[in-house]
Amino acid sequence: MKCTVGPILTLFFLLSLVASEPKTWSLSTQAELLRGKLRGVSLTSDGRIVLAPWFEQKGDTGQAYIFSTARDGSGAVYLGTGNEGKIFKMDPDAKVTEHASLREVAVYALAADARGSLYAGSSPDGKVYEISAAGQAREFFDPKEKYIWALTFDRQGNLFVATGPRGVIFKVNRSGEGTQFYDSSETHITALSTDGDDLLAGSSPNGYIYRVDSKGKAFVIHDSSLSEVKALAVDRTGLVYAAAIASSEAPASEAEEPRRVPPGVRLLSGAQPVPQAETEPSGGALSPAAPRTEGRRSEAYRISKDGIVETLFASDEDLFYSLLVRNDGTVLIGSGRRGHIFSVDRNRSVTLLLQAPEDQVTGLLEQGSRIVAATSNLGKVFELSLTPSAAGWYESEILDAKIPSKWGTIRWRVEEFTGAGIELYTRSGNTRNPDTSWADWEGPYTRAGGEPVKSPPARFLQWKLQFPGNARAGTVLSSSNAVRSVSVSYLQRNVPPQVTGVTIHPPGIAFQQFPAGSSGGAVTTGRSQTRGPSPTSRFAREVEPQSVRPMPRRVYQPGAQSLSWEARDDNGDDLEYSIYFKGESESRWKLLEANLTETTYTIDSRTMAEGTYTVKIAASDSPSNPKEMALTDEMVSKPFSITNSPPRISVKSSEVKVNGLEVRFEAQSDVTPLYAAEYSIDGGEWEIIYPMDGITDSLKEEFQFAAQATPGEHTVGIRVTDTVGNVATAKIVVRM
């Protein structure tokens, strides 16, 4: 006969490791998917993963930051950088070359006039330079301000210069003669744009958006809830668009990988990267401003001609650095931390269009049929075209199953499937961040209806989607091979529940239970309490929340002895409880109640013999596991006493003294120590008495007290209470 004991034991051992209810990890909404990483794919507002527009690097400035961008009539794009004060030019053929170099370290502002001349605002100790076609820079205007944040031209060819730290806007004519145009109440004017003959300006630290008329009269058209307006734009219909952030610096993402940095360059991850040089100021907009909106980091607005403000898009994670309004009303928003470019349509539907290879998208320009994106950390320039990417991938966030788990089936939904092979991969490990200890990627999985996950059991799991190329063109987003959702089932290794505390409540306190769905309650003791697990599965309860049972109310009830406990289960299993008790001199636990689902219990102490007891609470996860695989945990309470007999009072003597009387008595309890003693003369106020040894804490105590009294007959009342609340009284009659 062939022996089968070994395989059976092995199977039982494996099952015992995963004897909890199965769970499902599903990602299907844009908010969930935004926590992942992507290249060459987009995330639509309704949670689809599709191929993104083609995004190709066209040049590398070799600088850490591109702070500003501008374009001229010839199709050239200019890039203002830091930390060396250089300006780069990208010609219509997408060739990037160094164009000019300024004395200051940062070029925060660029603008080109109708004649094709380029102007640059430098910081710190800001000056405005005119840059010739050959790249020669000459000083054009000196505002005597520390920072120049933005430049723009009006229709008459006047140049407006936004500065800090005094929040002044200057107006400069074609000859370089400048005057103060508007002196704001803000510290910095951080963004400029024009709307007809009006000037639009954004500020810091209060995040105002101003409309300034041709005479320099300003009106705030929006007081944003954030600290700094980063970008302004106006579309062809006169709608104003703005992007604002909560602070001028933000912490780097924990998920960011180390960057390749040119020698001598220091990288920042904030909303306003600044050069680290001897001339760096100690305050102003380069220092973080206090956020005015808790949690919200960025907002983009649309403001109508009659002043109605709509929030197009808000983010708690991304920092909006740049925006571009296209002719069809679509708004592109470049952000930081993860290099996202978002697309917002007229209906405010938000699509994560793509994720750039660099950390921050600081500039967006539309030049003819192409869209140019400038980045920081590191300073590179990219072109976004209407042709979908040749290929792309999406890497999910990491699932923390909390407990080592066995993986089940991976499934996904695809719309407009072309037959091209979308592939999924999985990997698993036991460290929070993937490292060399993780298992290699397993796959590809190609059956959307479901395939068993091949990755080994572990605590953490991640999946990756690989998209093939798509030849369709003419639209910003591909609609074919759209992945709607991905889900993975898994089974945690079963771990025992944990009883974390047992509380013995003062005698006389009872718990009044409220049955689910009722408005009233009644004190229940003993076996009348609710017990037994719910037959509804955890999955059904999560989909359809059950009514919440109110917390029991505490009421006074003579003879009641209540206890409560706390327990948890890291698998999320349903728990049931058993209560055991034993007396002080006993060795065997006796079952008091089983199959309880509440975490409170009231004993009617009048049904138990007097004495000192302890209780044991046993928690079991059996409602969620096969009986033979259920696990338990126990905790024993501190000792407590049950006594139903009041203390005994024995009066030893009562003597009449001058102007008063003196009484001696003895009090004794058989089970629980005495707690307090009092006396009263002729029904008056009760007065506390301390025993002769000074502390009322023993089973037997002697007391003596003296009280003033007038001649005549007096009734002396004595009251003694033990630690469980039993009360004894006595009286004596004294004649003086």
KESE-105741 format. One line per field, with one value per residue (C-alpha): residue in three letters; x, y negated, z negated. Coordinates in steps of 0.5 Angstrom, whole numbers. Layout:
N
type Ala:...
east X:...
north Y:...
up Z:...
***
This chain:
736
type Met:Lys:Cys:Thr:Val:Gly:Pro:Ile:Leu:Thr:Leu:Phe:Phe:Leu:Leu:Ser:Leu:Val:Ala:Ser:Glu:Pro:Lys:Thr:Trp:Ser:Leu:Ser:Thr:Gln:Ala:Glu:Leu:Leu:Arg:Gly:Lys:Leu:Arg:Gly:Val:Ser:Leu:Thr:Ser:Asp:Gly:Arg:Ile:Val:Leu:Ala:Pro:Trp:Phe:Glu:Gln:Lys:Gly:Asp:Thr:Gly:Gln:Ala:Tyr:Ile:Phe:Ser:Thr:Ala:Arg:Asp:Gly:Ser:Gly:Ala:Val:Tyr:Leu:Gly:Thr:Gly:Asn:Glu:Gly:Lys:Ile:Phe:Lys:Met:Asp:Pro:Asp:Ala:Lys:Val:Thr:Glu:His:Ala:Ser:Leu:Arg:Glu:Val:Ala:Val:Tyr:Ala:Leu:Ala:Ala:Asp:Ala:Arg:Gly:Ser:Leu:Tyr:Ala:Gly:Ser:Ser:Pro:Asp:Gly:Lys:Val:Tyr:Glu:Ile:Ser:Ala:Ala:Gly:Gln:Ala:Arg:Glu:Phe:Phe:Asp:Pro:Lys:Glu:Lys:Tyr:Ile:Trp:Ala:Leu:Thr:Phe:Asp:Arg:Gln:Gly:Asn:Leu:Phe:Val:Ala:Thr:Gly:Pro:Arg:Gly:Val:Ile:Phe:Lys:Val:Asn:Arg:Ser:Gly:Glu:Gly:Thr:Gln:Phe:Tyr:Asp:Ser:Ser:Glu:Thr:His:Ile:Thr:Ala:Leu:Ser:Thr:Asp:Gly:Asp:Asp:Leu:Leu:Ala:Gly:Ser:Ser:Pro:Asn:Gly:Tyr:Ile:Tyr:Arg:Val:Asp:Ser:Lys:Gly:Lys:Ala:Phe:Val:Ile:His:Asp:Ser:Ser:Leu:Ser:Glu:Val:Lys:Ala:Leu:Ala:Val:Asp:Arg:Thr:Gly:Leu:Val:Tyr:Ala:Ala:Ala:Ile:Ala:Ser:Ser:Glu:Ala:Pro:Ala:Ser:Glu:Ala:Glu:Glu:Pro:Arg:Arg:Val:Pro:Pro:Gly:Val:Arg:Leu:Leu:Ser:Gly:Ala:Gln:Pro:Val:Pro:Gln:Ala:Glu:Thr:Glu:Pro:Ser:Gly:Gly:Ala:Leu:Ser:Pro:Ala:Ala:Pro:Arg:Thr:Glu:Gly:Arg:Arg:Ser:Glu:Ala:Tyr:Arg:Ile:Ser:Lys:Asp:Gly:Ile:Val:Glu:Thr:Leu:Phe:Ala:Ser:Asp:Glu:Asp:Leu:Phe:Tyr:Ser:Leu:Leu:Val:Arg:Asn:Asp:Gly:Thr:Val:Leu:Ile:Gly:Ser:Gly:Arg:Arg:Gly:His:Ile:Phe:Ser:Val:Asp:Arg:Asn:Arg:Ser:Val:Thr:Leu:Leu:Leu:Gln:Ala:Pro:Glu:Asp:Gln:Val:Thr:Gly:Leu:Leu:Glu:Gln:Gly:Ser:Arg:Ile:Val:Ala:Ala:Thr:Ser:Asn:Leu:Gly:Lys:Val:Phe:Glu:Leu:Ser:Leu:Thr:Pro:Ser:Ala:Ala:Gly:Trp:Tyr:Glu:Ser:Glu:Ile:Leu:Asp:Ala:Lys:Ile:Pro:Ser:Lys:Trp:Gly:Thr:Ile:Arg:Trp:Arg:Val:Glu:Glu:Phe:Thr:Gly:Ala:Gly:Ile:Glu:Leu:Tyr:Thr:Arg:Ser:Gly:Asn:Thr:Arg:Asn:Pro:Asp:Thr:Ser:Trp:Ala:Asp:Trp:Glu:Gly:Pro:Tyr:Thr:Arg:Ala:Gly:Gly:Glu:Pro:Val:Lys:Ser:Pro:Pro:Ala:Arg:Phe:Leu:Gln:Trp:Lys:Leu:Gln:Phe:Pro:Gly:Asn:Ala:Arg:Ala:Gly:Thr:Val:Leu:Ser:Ser:Ser:Asn:Ala:Val:Arg:Ser:Val:Ser:Val:Ser:Tyr:Leu:Gln:Arg:Asn:Val:Pro:Pro:Gln:Val:Thr:Gly:Val:Thr:Ile:His:Pro:Pro:Gly:Ile:Ala:Phe:Gln:Gln:Phe:Pro:Ala:Gly:Ser:Ser:Gly:Gly:Ala:Val:Thr:Thr:Gly:Arg:Ser:Gln:Thr:Arg:Gly:Pro:Ser:Pro:Thr:Ser:Arg:Phe:Ala:Arg:Glu:Val:Glu:Pro:Gln:Ser:Val:Arg:Pro:Met:Pro:Arg:Arg:Val:Tyr:Gln:Pro:Gly:Ala:Gln:Ser:Leu:Ser:Trp:Glu:Ala:Arg:Asp:Asp:Asn:Gly:Asp:Asp:Leu:Glu:Tyr:Ser:Ile:Tyr:Phe:Lys:Gly:Glu:Ser:Glu:Ser:Arg:Trp:Lys:Leu:Leu:Glu:Ala:Asn:Leu:Thr:Glu:Thr:Thr:Tyr:Thr:Ile:Asp:Ser:Arg:Thr:Met:Ala:Glu:Gly:Thr:Tyr:Thr:Val:Lys:Ile:Ala:Ala:Ser:Asp:Ser:Pro:Ser:Asn:Pro:Lys:Glu:Met:Ala:Leu:Thr:Asp:Glu:Met:Val:Ser:Lys:Pro:Phe:Ser:Ile:Thr:Asn:Ser:Pro:Pro:Arg:Ile:Ser:Val:Lys:Ser:Ser:Glu:Val:Lys:Val:Asn:Gly:Leu:Glu:Val:Arg:Phe:Glu:Ala:Gln:Ser:Asp:Val:Thr:Pro:Leu:Tyr:Ala:Ala:Glu:Tyr:Ser:Ile:Asp:Gly:Gly:Glu:Trp:Glu:Ile:Ile:Tyr:Pro:Met:Asp:Gly:Ile:Thr:Asp:Ser:Leu:Lys:Glu:Glu:Phe:Gln:Phe:Ala:Ala:Gln:Ala:Thr:Pro:Gly:Glu:His:Thr:Val:Gly:Ile:Arg:Val:Thr:Asp:Thr:Val:Gly:Asn:Val:Ala:Thr:Ala:Lys:Ile:Val:Val:Arg:Met
east 0:3:4:0:1:6:3:-4:0:4:-3:-6:0:-1:-8:-7:-3:-8:-15:-18:-23:-20:-20:-19:-15:-18:-16:-21:-21:-17:-15:-13:-9:-5:-1:2:8:7:11:7:0:-5:-10:-17:-22:-26:-21:-18:-11:-9:-3:-1:1:8:13:20:26:29:34:38:40:45:42:38:32:28:25:22:20:18:17:18:14:20:18:24:23:27:29:31:35:39:44:48:44:44:39:38:34:30:30:24:28:28:35:37:43:46:44:46:49:47:51:46:45:37:33:26:22:23:18:19:16:12:19:22:26:28:28:30:29:34:35:37:39:34:35:32:36:35:38:40:39:46:45:48:45:45:42:35:32:34:28:32:29:31:27:24:19:15:15:9:8:1:-1:3:9:10:14:11:16:13:18:19:20:16:10:11:9:13:12:17:17:21:27:28:25:21:16:12:5:2:4:1:0:3:10:11:8:9:5:3:-2:-6:-13:-14:-12:-12:-6:-7:-3:-2:1:4:3:-4:-5:-9:-11:-11:-14:-11:-13:-9:-9:-6:-12:-13:-19:-18:-22:-20:-18:-15:-15:-8:-1:2:-1:4:1:-4:-7:-13:-16:-19:-26:-23:-24:-18:-14:-10:-6:-4:0:-1:7:13:17:14:18:20:16:19:18:23:29:36:37:43:46:51:57:56:49:44:37:31:24:20:15:20:27:32:40:44:49:53:47:41:36:34:27:22:18:24:22:16:10:5:-1:-8:-12:-11:-8:-10:-3:-5:-12:-13:-19:-23:-26:-31:-32:-37:-32:-35:-30:-30:-24:-22:-18:-15:-10:-7:-1:2:4:2:7:5:-1:-3:-10:-11:-16:-21:-21:-17:-12:-6:-3:5:6:12:14:12:13:5:2:-6:-11:-17:-23:-29:-33:-27:-26:-19:-14:-7:-4:3:9:15:22:24:21:18:14:16:14:8:8:4:8:4:2:7:7:13:14:20:22:27:30:33:33:31:26:21:16:9:5:-2:1:0:6:9:9:8:7:4:7:2:2:5:-1:1:-3:-1:1:4:-1:-2:-4:-10:-12:-11:-16:-17:-22:-20:-25:-24:-19:-15:-12:-5:-2:-3:1:1:7:7:12:12:17:17:20:16:20:22:29:34:30:24:22:23:17:13:9:6:-1:-5:-12:-16:-21:-16:-10:-7:-1:5:9:11:7:9:7:7:5:6:3:5:2:5:2:4:5:-1:-1:-7:-6:-10:-12:-9:-11:-12:-19:-17:-14:-16:-15:-21:-19:-15:-16:-12:-15:-11:-11:-8:-4:-9:-6:-9:-13:-11:-14:-11:-15:-20:-23:-27:-32:-34:-40:-47:-45:-49:-49:-55:-55:-59:-61:-59:-65:-68:-69:-69:-65:-65:-60:-58:-54:-52:-54:-59:-54:-53:-49:-47:-44:-47:-48:-47:-40:-35:-35:-43:-42:-37:-41:-48:-46:-50:-53:-49:-50:-50:-45:-48:-50:-48:-54:-54:-56:-56:-52:-49:-41:-39:-33:-31:-25:-22:-19:-17:-15:-10:-14:-20:-24:-30:-29:-33:-32:-32:-32:-29:-28:-25:-25:-18:-17:-19:-15:-20:-23:-31:-35:-39:-41:-39:-41:-41:-40:-41:-35:-39:-42:-46:-46:-51:-47:-53:-53:-45:-42:-38:-31:-25:-25:-21:-24:-21:-23:-22:-23:-23:-24:-28:-34:-29:-25:-26:-27:-21:-17:-19:-14:-15:-12:-14:-13:-14:-17:-14:-18:-24:-29:-36:-40:-47:-47:-46:-40:-42:-42:-40:-41:-36:-37:-41:-39:-41:-36:-36:-40:-40:-40:-35:-36:-32:-34:-31:-33:-32:-33:-32:-30:-28:-24:-28:-28:-31:-34:-39:-43:-49:-52:-60:-60:-55:-50:-46:-39:-33:-29:-22:-20:-15:-10:-11:-13:-20:-17:-18:-23:-23:-22:-23:-26:-27:-30:-32:-38:-40:-48:-52:-56:-61:-63:-59:-59:-52:-52:-46:-45:-40:-39:-34:-30:-36:-41:-45:-47:-48:-52:-52:-55:-54:-58:-54:-57:-53
north 0:-7:-11:-18:-21:-26:-29:-30:-33:-38:-40:-41:-45:-50:-50:-52:-58:-61:-59:-66:-69:-71:-79:-82:-88:-92:-98:-102:-109:-115:-117:-110:-109:-116:-113:-108:-110:-110:-112:-112:-111:-116:-115:-118:-121:-115:-110:-108:-106:-108:-109:-117:-122:-121:-125:-125:-129:-134:-137:-137:-144:-140:-145:-143:-147:-151:-156:-160:-159:-164:-163:-168:-169:-165:-159:-159:-157:-160:-157:-161:-156:-156:-156:-159:-164:-161:-162:-156:-156:-151:-152:-150:-144:-142:-143:-146:-150:-155:-162:-167:-168:-173:-175:-173:-166:-165:-167:-166:-170:-171:-174:-176:-182:-182:-184:-178:-181:-177:-180:-176:-178:-175:-174:-175:-183:-183:-186:-186:-184:-185:-179:-180:-175:-173:-172:-178:-181:-188:-191:-194:-196:-196:-196:-196:-190:-183:-178:-179:-173:-175:-179:-180:-185:-189:-191:-197:-194:-196:-191:-189:-187:-183:-183:-182:-183:-189:-186:-192:-192:-196:-199:-199:-203:-201:-205:-202:-207:-204:-207:-204:-201:-198:-197:-191:-190:-183:-181:-178:-179:-172:-171:-176:-176:-180:-181:-186:-193:-190:-186:-180:-179:-173:-174:-171:-170:-171:-168:-174:-174:-182:-185:-192:-197:-201:-207:-202:-201:-194:-190:-183:-178:-172:-171:-164:-159:-158:-161:-163:-164:-160:-161:-165:-165:-167:-164:-166:-167:-172:-166:-167:-161:-160:-155:-156:-152:-152:-154:-156:-149:-142:-136:-131:-124:-118:-114:-119:-115:-119:-123:-124:-131:-135:-136:-142:-142:-142:-139:-142:-139:-145:-149:-154:-151:-156:-157:-155:-161:-166:-171:-167:-171:-169:-171:-173:-168:-163:-161:-157:-161:-158:-154:-157:-151:-144:-138:-142:-143:-146:-148:-150:-156:-158:-165:-168:-175:-176:-174:-167:-162:-155:-150:-146:-141:-141:-136:-134:-131:-135:-142:-146:-150:-151:-151:-152:-153:-150:-153:-147:-150:-144:-146:-143:-143:-141:-139:-137:-132:-126:-130:-130:-133:-133:-135:-138:-139:-144:-139:-139:-132:-131:-126:-125:-125:-123:-122:-126:-122:-129:-131:-137:-140:-148:-150:-149:-152:-151:-152:-151:-144:-142:-142:-144:-142:-144:-140:-141:-136:-136:-141:-138:-140:-135:-135:-132:-130:-128:-121:-115:-112:-107:-103:-104:-101:-102:-100:-100:-102:-96:-92:-91:-85:-86:-79:-74:-72:-67:-70:-68:-70:-76:-79:-86:-89:-91:-96:-96:-91:-90:-83:-87:-83:-87:-84:-84:-82:-81:-81:-80:-81:-82:-89:-95:-98:-93:-91:-85:-81:-81:-76:-77:-79:-73:-73:-75:-74:-75:-72:-78:-73:-71:-67:-64:-69:-66:-70:-67:-68:-74:-81:-85:-85:-89:-89:-92:-93:-93:-96:-94:-100:-103:-106:-110:-117:-124:-124:-126:-120:-113:-109:-102:-97:-101:-97:-99:-95:-90:-86:-81:-76:-74:-70:-72:-67:-66:-69:-69:-74:-78:-80:-87:-88:-86:-91:-90:-95:-98:-93:-96:-98:-94:-95:-96:-93:-96:-91:-93:-97:-98:-105:-102:-97:-93:-91:-84:-79:-72:-68:-73:-76:-76:-71:-67:-70:-73:-69:-74:-74:-79:-81:-82:-86:-91:-92:-93:-96:-93:-97:-99:-97:-103:-102:-100:-105:-104:-104:-102:-96:-93:-86:-87:-86:-88:-86:-89:-87:-89:-85:-85:-81:-83:-78:-82:-76:-76:-74:-71:-70:-65:-67:-63:-64:-61:-62:-64:-57:-54:-51:-49:-54:-54:-56:-62:-64:-62:-64:-72:-77:-83:-85:-87:-82:-83:-78:-78:-77:-75:-68:-67:-65:-70:-70:-73:-71:-72:-71:-69:-72:-67:-70:-66:-67:-61:-65:-67:-60:-53:-50:-46:-52:-57:-60:-63:-68:-69:-74:-73:-79:-82:-79:-82:-80:-78:-79:-80:-81:-87:-89:-88:-93:-92:-98:-97:-103:-110:-115:-122:-127:-135:-138:-132:-124:-119:-113:-107:-101:-95:-94:-87:-84:-77:-78:-84:-90:-96:-102:-108:-109:-115:-118:-122:-126:-126:-125:-131:-131:-125:-126:-121:-117:-115:-108:-108:-106:-111:-108:-104:-98:-92:-87:-89:-96:-99:-106:-112:-119:-124:-129:-135:-135:-139:-136:-131:-125:-124:-119:-117:-113:-109:-107:-103:-101:-96:-96:-93:-98:-93:-98:-96:-101:-101:-106:-108:-113:-117:-121:-127
up 0:2:-4:-3:-10:-8:-3:-7:-13:-8:-5:-12:-14:-8:-9:-16:-14:-9:-13:-13:-8:-1:0:7:9:14:18:22:21:23:16:14:21:19:14:19:24:32:38:45:42:39:34:36:31:31:29:36:38:45:49:48:54:56:51:54:51:56:52:45:42:37:32:26:27:33:29:35:43:48:56:62:68:72:68:64:56:51:44:38:33:27:23:28:31:38:43:49:55:59:66:71:72:65:64:57:56:51:53:48:41:36:29:25:23:25:30:27:33:41:46:53:56:63:67:64:59:53:46:39:32:28:20:15:15:21:28:35:41:48:52:59:64:64:56:54:47:45:39:41:34:27:22:16:14:11:16:22:23:29:36:41:46:48:55:55:54:46:42:35:30:24:18:10:5:5:10:15:22:27:34:38:45:52:50:43:39:33:28:22:25:19:12:9:2:3:2:9:16:19:25:31:37:41:43:48:45:38:34:30:24:19:12:6:0:0:7:10:18:20:26:27:32:36:31:26:22:19:17:14:18:14:7:8:1:3:2:9:16:21:28:31:38:42:48:54:51:45:40:35:32:26:22:15:10:2:1:4:2:1:-1:4:5:1:8:12:14:14:20:24:22:26:22:17:18:12:13:10:10:8:12:13:14:12:13:7:8:4:6:4:0:-7:-6:-1:4:4:-3:-4:-6:-11:-7:-7:-6:-10:-6:1:5:12:15:22:23:29:28:33:35:30:25:23:21:22:19:25:22:15:12:5:8:14:15:21:24:31:35:43:46:52:58:57:49:47:41:40:33:31:24:20:15:21:27:29:35:34:39:37:42:42:37:32:34:32:35:33:40:38:33:36:34:30:23:25:31:31:38:43:50:56:62:69:69:63:55:52:45:40:34:28:24:29:34:41:46:49:55:54:61:63:65:59:56:59:53:46:39:32:25:20:13:8:4:-3:-5:-12:-13:-9:-4:2:9:12:19:23:28:32:37:43:48:56:56:62:61:59:54:47:42:34:30:22:17:9:3:-4:-4:-4:2:8:8:10:4:8:13:21:25:27:33:38:36:43:41:38:36:30:29:23:20:21:16:9:3:-1:-5:1:9:15:22:28:35:41:48:55:60:63:70:70:70:70:63:57:53:56:55:56:52:46:39:34:28:25:19:15:10:4:-2:-8:-13:-19:-25:-32:-34:-40:-47:-49:-55:-60:-65:-71:-72:-79:-83:-81:-74:-69:-61:-58:-51:-45:-40:-33:-30:-36:-40:-47:-51:-57:-62:-60:-65:-64:-58:-55:-52:-44:-41:-35:-29:-23:-17:-12:-9:-10:-3:-3:-9:-6:0:-4:-10:-16:-21:-27:-34:-39:-45:-51:-56:-63:-69:-76:-78:-85:-85:-78:-76:-69:-65:-58:-54:-47:-42:-35:-29:-24:-18:-20:-22:-25:-33:-38:-45:-51:-59:-64:-71:-77:-85:-88:-91:-85:-79:-74:-69:-69:-63:-64:-57:-50:-43:-45:-40:-44:-48:-55:-60:-66:-72:-77:-83:-87:-83:-85:-92:-95:-94:-90:-83:-76:-69:-63:-56:-50:-43:-37:-29:-28:-25:-19:-19:-18:-25:-25:-23:-28:-32:-39:-44:-52:-57:-65:-69:-75:-81:-84:-89:-90:-96:-98:-105:-108:-113:-121:-126:-133:-138:-144:-148:-148:-153:-155:-155:-157:-152:-147:-147:-145:-141:-139:-135:-130:-123:-119:-113:-111:-103:-101:-105:-108:-104:-108:-115:-117:-123:-123:-130:-130:-122:-120:-116:-115:-117:-115:-120:-119:-123:-129:-124:-119:-113:-111:-107:-112:-113:-120:-123:-129:-130:-135:-134:-139:-137:-140:-143:-147:-154:-152:-148:-141:-136:-133:-126:-124:-116:-114:-106:-103:-97:-93:-95:-101:-106:-114:-119:-126:-131:-139:-143:-148:-154:-156
***
